[in-house]
Structures are given as structure tokens and as C-alpha cells.
């Protein structure tokens, strides 16, 4: 189960990955393309992961179970 530190740990992993990509990109005329593609892809994946994780940790609407299947409702 995820805790409150997961987004920060993910951000640190992302920063390390981006630093490695920045210095390890193959030299040549396409070095800028390599760097921008890998860094932007990693950032986009982190943002999508963080949105999904935070939406599960702190939902905007509480789940309501009442009256989902009235035929199986317990008598009061």
C-alpha cells in the first residue's frame, strides 16, 4: 500500500533518471532530440502516475455503497 512519501520518492527517481539521460545521451547531431524525448517522456509518465496515485490516496468523492443492488439489501 502506498504512503505519503511515494510521490517524493518517485520525484527523486525521476530526477536521477533525467540527470543520467542528460549526460549519457549519445553524442552527435541528434543529441538534443534524444535528451528531450527521454526527459519529456519520463516527466509525462511521472505526472500520470502521480495523478493516479494521489487520486486514490485522497479521492474527491467518497464511495457510496447504499442502494447499488436493492434486491440484495439486508432488511432493517
N, C-alpha and C positions, 0 to 999 in steps of 0.2 A: 504494500500500500504506500502511496506517495505521501510525503510530508511537505512541510512548507519550504524546505531547503532545496527541493528538486529543481525549481526554475533557476536558482542561483548556481547550483552545480552544473546544470545544463549550459548556462551562460559562460561559465569558466571553461568548460569543454569546448564550446564554440569559439571562444577567444583563442584558445591554444591551437585549435584546428586552423583558424584563419591565419594565425601567425606562421604556422608551419607551411601552409599553402603559399603565403606571401613570399617566403624565402626559398621554397622548394619548387616553385613553378619553373618549368623548362625555359631555358633562355632562348631567345630568338624573336622573330617579328611578331609572334602570336602570344608573347608572354602576358601582355595586358588582357587578352581575351581569356587565357587560362585563369589568371588571377580573378578577374571579375566574375567569370562563370562559376568557379568553385566557391568563392566567398558569398556571392549573392544566392546561390543555391543553398548553402549551409544556413544562411540567415533566414531565408524563407522557410526552410524545414523547421528551424528552431521556433520561429513565430507561430507556425501552425501547431507544433507540438505544445507550446506554452499555452496557446489559446484553448486547446482541447483539455489540457491538464487543469488549468485554472477554472474552466467551466465545470469540471467535475468536482473540484475541491470546494468551490463556492457557487452553487447553482443559483440562478436568478429567481427561479420558481421552485418551491418545494413540491416534491412528488405527492400527489393526492391519490389514494387508493380507493376511496369510497365510490360505490356505485359503478365500478368498472364492469362487473358481471352480476347483475341483480339476481339471477337465478341461483347463484352460489352464495348469496349473502346469508350470514348467520342470523337467526331470529333473535330479537331483543326481548 
